[in-house]
Amino acid sequence: MKKIIILGAGQVGYSLAEALGADGHEITVVDRDPRCLEVLRDDLGVRVVAGFAAHPPVLKAAGAEDAELLVAVTDSDEVNMMACQVASTLFNVETRIARARAEDYRRYPQLFARDAVPVDMLISPEEIVTTQIHRLIQHPGALQVLDFADGRVALVAVRAYHEGPLVGRELRRLRGSRPGVETRVAAIFRRDRPVRPDGDTVIEADDEVFFVAAKRNIRAVMSELRHLERPYRRVVIAGGGNIGRRLGETLGEGYHVKLIERDPARAALLAVDLPTEILVLEGDASDDRFLEEIGVEHADVFCAVTNDDQANIFAGMLAKRRGVRKVISLINRPSYVDLVQSGTIDIAISPQLVTVAALLAKVREGGTTAVHSLRRGAAEAIETVVYGDAQTSRVVDRAVADLELPGGTSIGALVRGDEVIIPHHDTVVRAGDHAILFLADAAQVPAVQRLFQPSPLFF
């Protein structure tokens, strides 16, 4: 158990306090808004302190003198960085994490050295969201594409369609359907309920299927679950803020991109700064007539990434009605995600959930190196490094079938050096392996951590 201080009681702070509290840590949350703190205290039972996050007396009152971790996720980049400086200089807090939205700071990593602004991890929600959207555009038909082991392995979620070759057939046929292509179905969700996959499981139309494979094999596996969509080439981005700009820069080569920005000054700036092949349009993406004028019906993907949830939802609905193949909307309120993704919006992305997942990878004990939130936080996929030996570990030199994995947990892949291993029941786990695990129930995370953590005898 760690003593953790979270600065900022907004949506990210709330979600992080909830996740870390569930992991068994001692949490204190600091914010200037007493109402937000009262909600946190009543809902989660965490300790709260009212005050300015970077002020030394406030940090002292929050327990900075014996805290092991400080996570600064206020709305101000500058407050977050100053709080990390104060926590290090005055209270010697061991690990400090700060959220920074402004790209100008991230361009100079030397700013965050130990002898400068002592931030151990600088996290950018905009960068994470942009990467996630880019992966979805690269893999047409996927609901989620999550990288592990430095991009060698991916966990992909797809919806099985009626015409899919394996729909109505047993899952075991997936293994032999493509010689040389190894994959494992980590989980199936049917009408929002988890179905434990085994060889006898029959895939039904509309099942949400999560599979693990080497990244080079994603397209081959997807073709067994649904007819492959043709590659996306024409992309419309609604919103020229940090995410819209980043996404435009990322897609500059290989795609035909139109970016819509309603603010004239911002649109003019983007037209100058972005690559010339990106067409910047001044207008309102929530105006159906405007969408018709720009020919939105010819787009393969419509990405609504403004700061306004309602605008993103409405613009996405209009674009879908106009015939856009795939609509992706940014939804800042996690409670809205379920409501919109089950309707006209194809994929809803919550910056809060993806940010919390990135933070958890740094905070959690043991060898956890990556965490991805799935099913709106109900499930998780994690990457953990296997430490210890046969005497100090309950997993090293043991076959997968002999591991006491919690219910709903499966090992999707083992990465051993440059080798990606899709495990069978008799596959033996070795020290140094990177294990990619799927947890249908995120509440099982502490049990999984205990299983993979070596005993204190291991040094």
N, C-alpha and C positions, 0 to 999 in steps of 0.2 A: 504494500500500500504506500502510495506517495502522497505528500502534502502539496497540493497544487493550487495556485492562485490564477484565476481567470479574470482578466480586465476587460470589461464590456459585457453588458447583460442583454445585448441584442439577440437576433435570431441565431447567429453563430455561437455566441457565448452560451445561450440557453441550450442549444443542441449539444455543444461540447460538454457542458456541465452534466447533462443527462447521460451522455455516453460514458464519461469518465466515472460518474457516480455509480453507474451500473457495473463498472469494472472493479469497484470497491475502493476507490481512492477518496481521500479527504479533500473536499473541494471548498474553496472560498471564492466568492464572486464580488468584484468591485465595480461600481457604476455610480454616476452622479444622479441617476433617476431613481428615487425611492420606490416609485410604483413598479418599475421593472424588477427591482430587487425583491419586492414583496411577492410578486408572482413567482419568481424563482424559489424563494424560501417556502412558499405554500405548496408549490407543485412538486419540488424535488427534495425539499428538506435540507438544502445546503446552507452553509454559513454565508452571510452577506455583509458587506461593508459599504456604506455610502460615502462617496468622496471622489476627488479628482485622481485619476488612476496613476499619474506620474509623481504625485506629491509624496515625499518620504514618510511623513506621519501616517498617511493613508495606507501605504504599503506596509508599514510597521504594524498598524492595527490589523491588517489582513493576515499577518503572520509571516512576513517575508524573511524574518530572521531565521526561521527553521524550515522554510519552504524549499522543496527540491526542484520545482518547476514553476515558471511563470509564462503564461500564454496571454499576449496582449492582442486583443481583437476588437478594440474600440473603433469608432468610425474615422479616427484621425491617425494617419500614418505617423505623424510627428509625435503624438502622444505615445503611441505604441513603442516607438524607438527610444524615446526619452525614458519611458518606464523601464525598459530593458537596461538602459544605462544606469539608472538609479538602483535597480535590483542587483546589478553586478557590483557596482562600486561601493554601495553602502551596506548591502546585506549578503553579498556573496552567494546569490541564488545560483545553483549549479547549472541549470539549463534555462535558456530564455528563447521564446518564439514570438515573432511579431508578424502581424498581417500588414502588408504594404500594397496599396492599390496603384500608386503612381509608378509608372514604368521608368521614370527618370531616376529613381533611387536604385532600381534593380540593374541598371546599366553599369553601375560601379560597385562590384562586389567587394572591393577593397575598403569600402565604407564600413563593412560589417565584420572586420577582423577584430580579434580580441583586444588589440590596442587602439581600436577606433570605437565604433558603436557595437557593443558586444551582443550581437544577435546570432544565436546558434542556427536558427532556421528562419528564413524569410519566406513567407507564404503569400501567394497572389491568387485570390479566387478567380480573377479574370484569366490568368494564364491557364489554370486548371480547366476552367469551363471551355476555353478556346480549344485546348487540346482534345477534350472529350468530343466536342462538336466536329472537329476535323476528322477524328477517327470514324465517326458515324457517316460522314460524307464519303470517306474512303471505302467504306464497306456497306454498300446499298443493301437495305433489308434488315440490318442489325438494329436491335433496340439499345444495346450497350456493347461497347468494345473496350476491354480493360487490359492494360499491359502489365506483365510481370517479368521478373528476371531480366531487366534491361531490354525489354521488348522481344525476348525470344519466345515467350508464351503469352497467349491471350485467352481471356475468358469472354465468350461472346453469348449474348442473349438474342434469340430470334423467336418469332412467332411461327409455329408450324401451320402451313396453309393446306387446304384441301388437296391441291394438286401435288403436294410434296411427295417424292418417291417413297419415303419411309412412313408417311402417315397411314395409320391403320395396320402397321406391321410391328413386330417385336423389335425391341431396341438392339438386341444382339446382332441384327442384320447390319447395323451401322458399322460395326468393326470390320466386317468382311466386304463391305460395299466398295471400298476404294483401296486396292492393294498399295501398301506403302504409306498410307495416310492413317496415322494413329490419332484417336480422339477419345475423350471420355465425357459422357453426359453427367454433369455434376448435379443437376437438379431439374425438375420439371414442376411448373406451377400450372395447375388446371383449375380454372374458375377461382383464381387467387388462393388456392390451397396447395401446399406442397405435396408432390407425389414422389415417393422414394424410387429412384430409377434402378432397375436391375435388368437382366437379360430378357425376362419375360414381360417387362412393361411395354404396353402398346401405346405408341404416340398417337394422340388424337388431334384433329384440326383445332386450331386456336390455342393449343398448349404453348406456354412460354418456356422454351427450352434453353438451358444454360449449358454450354459445352466448353471444354478446355482442349486446346490444340496448339501445336507449334504455329507461330504466326503465319508461316508460309502456307499452311494447310487450311486456313480459315475459309477461303472461298470454296474449296472442295467439299468441306463438311457442310457448309450452308446449302450447297446444291442438293444434298440428300434430304433436307428438311423442307425446302421450298424451292420453286423455280427461281433461279438467280435473276435479279433485276439488272438491267443494263447500267453501266457506270453513270454516276452523276457528273454532269458537266456544267449545267447552268444553275447558278446559285444567286438568290436574292437575299440580301441581309437588310433587315429593318432595324435601324438604330446605329448611330455612328459614335457611340461612346467607346470606352476602353475595350470592351469585348468585341463590338462590331469592327472597330479599327484593327485589332489584332487578327480577327478572323479574316478580314479582307487582305491583310498582309500575308497571312499564311496561305491563302488560296490564290494568290496573285498569279501563280504559274499553273497552267494545266486546266484552269476553270474560266468560264465566262461569268464575271461577278458584277452585279449591280448592288450598290449600297444606297439605302434610303435614309436621309437625315432631315428632320423637320426644321431644325434651327439653321437659318441662312448662314450665320457666321461660321458655325461648326462645319456645315457642308462645304463652304468655300475653303476652309482650312484642309479638310480631308481631300478635296479635289487636287490640292497642291502637293500634299504630303504622301498620298498613297500612290502605288505604281500606276502608270498611265493606262494600263489595260483594264483597270477597275473603273467602271462608270459610276460616278457619284451623282445622285439625284436628290434635289431638294423637294421634299413633299411629306405627306402624312400617310404612313403605311396602314393606318386604320380607315382611310378613305377609299371605299370600294371603287369609286370612279377613277381615282388616281392609279390604283392597282391595274385597272383595265387599260388605262392609257399607256402604262409602261410594259404591257404584255406579260403580266405576272403568270398567266396560264401556261406560258412556255417554259417556266422554270422547273427544274428537277427538284430543287430544295428551296424552301423558304425558311429562313432563320430569323425569328423575332427576338431580339436581344436588347431591347430598351430597358430602362430602369422601372418601367411601369408594368406591373403584372397584367392589369386589365387591358392595356394597349397591346401587349404581346399576345394575349389570348384572343382578343377580337381580331387583330390583324392576321393571326394564324388561321382563324376560322374563315375569314374572307378569302385568304389565299387558297385554302383547301377547297372551298366552294368554287373557286375559279379554275380548279383542276390541277393544282400543284401536286406532284407525286408524293413528296415528303415534307411535312411541316414540323419544325423543331422550335419550341418556345421556351424562353427562359422564365422560370417561375420562382420568385424570391420567397414566397410563402410556401413552405413544404406542405401545409395542409391543403393547398390548391392542387398539388401534383396529381393525386389520385382522381380528383374531379375532372380535370381536363384531359388526362392521358387516356381515359377510357372512352373519350368521345372523338371530336373532330381532330384534335391535336394528336399527331403520331407519337411524338416524344417530348416530354416535359423534363427540363433539367433544373434542379435546385442548386444554386451556388452554395447555399448553406450546407447541404448534405455532402457535396464533394469536398468542400473545405474542411469540414469536420473529419472526414475520412483521411485526408492528407495529414491532419494534425495527429490523429490517433496512431498513425504509423510511427511517429516520433515519440509519442508518449508511452506507448505500451511496453511492458516488460519483455525481457528475453530477446529473441532474434527477429522480432517482427520488423519487416522492411517495407511492406506495402499493405494498405488497407483500402478496400473499396466498399462503399455502401451500396446495397442492392435492395430492390423492392421497397424503395422509400424508407430505408433504414431498418427494415424488418430482418433482412438477411445480410450477410457479409462474405466477402472473399478476401483472404489474407495470404500474404507470403511470409514465411518464417524460415530462418536459417536453423538447421538442425545442429545443435552443439552437444558435446559430451562424448561418452563412449558406452559400451555395452554395460558397464558397471554403474555409471552415473545417470544414464538416460533410459527412459521407458520406451523410446522409439528406435534408438540406434541399433543396427544389426538385427532388426525384427521385421518380419514380413508384414505387409499392409493388413492382411487378414487377422493378424494377432494384436493389432493396436486397439486399445480401448477408446476408440473415438466416440465422443458424445453423439447422441441421437441427432440425425439430420446433418451430420458432418461427413464430408468425404474428401479424399485426397485426389485432386484432379490431375496433378502432374508433379514430377520431381525433376529438378534441373541439377545436373551433376556436371560441373565444368561447362562445356559447350554442348552437352548432350541433353536433349529433352526426352524424358521418359514418361510415357503414359502408363501408370502402374496397373498391374493385375493383382489378384489376391496374394500371389506368391512373391511379388516384388519386394526386395529387402531395402529398407531405408538405411542410408549411410551417413556418417558424420560429414558435415559440410554441404549436404544436399539443401537446395532451396525447395521447400514444400509449398505447393499452391493448394490451399484448402478452401472449400466452399462450406459455409454454415447457413443452413436454411433458417436457423433461429439464432439471431445475433446475441441472445442471452447466454449462449453456450461459449462465448469467447473466453471467459475466465477459465473454464474447464479445459479448453484447448490449450491455453497458455500454460496451465499447470502440467499438462501432458507432455508438452514439448520442451519444458524448461528442465535442464539437468539439475541434479541435486547439488547442495552446497559443497560436496566433495570434489566437484569438478572445478578445476582451476585452469 
